[in-house]
Amino acid sequence: MDIVIVKWIHILSSTLLFGTGIGSAFYLLAATLHGDARVVAPVARFVVRADWMFTATTAVIQPVSGAWLAWRYGLGMEATWIRISVVLYGVAIACWLPVVWLQLKLRDAAQSVAPAEGAGPVPLPPSYLRYFRVWFLLGIPAFLAFVCIFYLMTAKTP
């Protein structure tokens, strides 16, 4: 396979992985701050879908394309920036795995109280707020890990 194509796939998938995470977090946070389960329920449904469509697929593509590029360039785990990137990626994925489960719980909790129609806002249940706090806290180290990985990808030394 052409190295330019694999590099392009690696960069594109890292952008989709990071961008989907940031976008999903922003929309779910904004909807949650609104406080109306009728607003949160559809947003949470779309966040779950986006996570499966974009995050899950690119989370697999990243290590595969990264390992192939490292091999092709003759780099190994002796390159400090690669070792650090792998550890940071592990941290991010370790945070993301419970987030997948939490997003399902958030979606279900919001949907359980959101009527099909009705007047006035519908408050989010306490279970939603408990899950949301953990979801938010797990996002912080994942976000920081990806920011550091992007830096290492661009500032690396051969």
Secondary structure, DSSP 8 states (H G I E B T S, - for coil): --HHHHHHHHHHHHHHHHHHHHHHHHHHHHHHHH-BHHHHHHHHHHHHHHIIIIIHHHHHHHHHHHHHHHHHTT--TTSHHHHHHHHHHHHHHHHHHHHHHHHHHHHHHHHHH--SS-SS--B--HHHHHHHHHHHHHHHHHHHHHHHHHHHHHH---
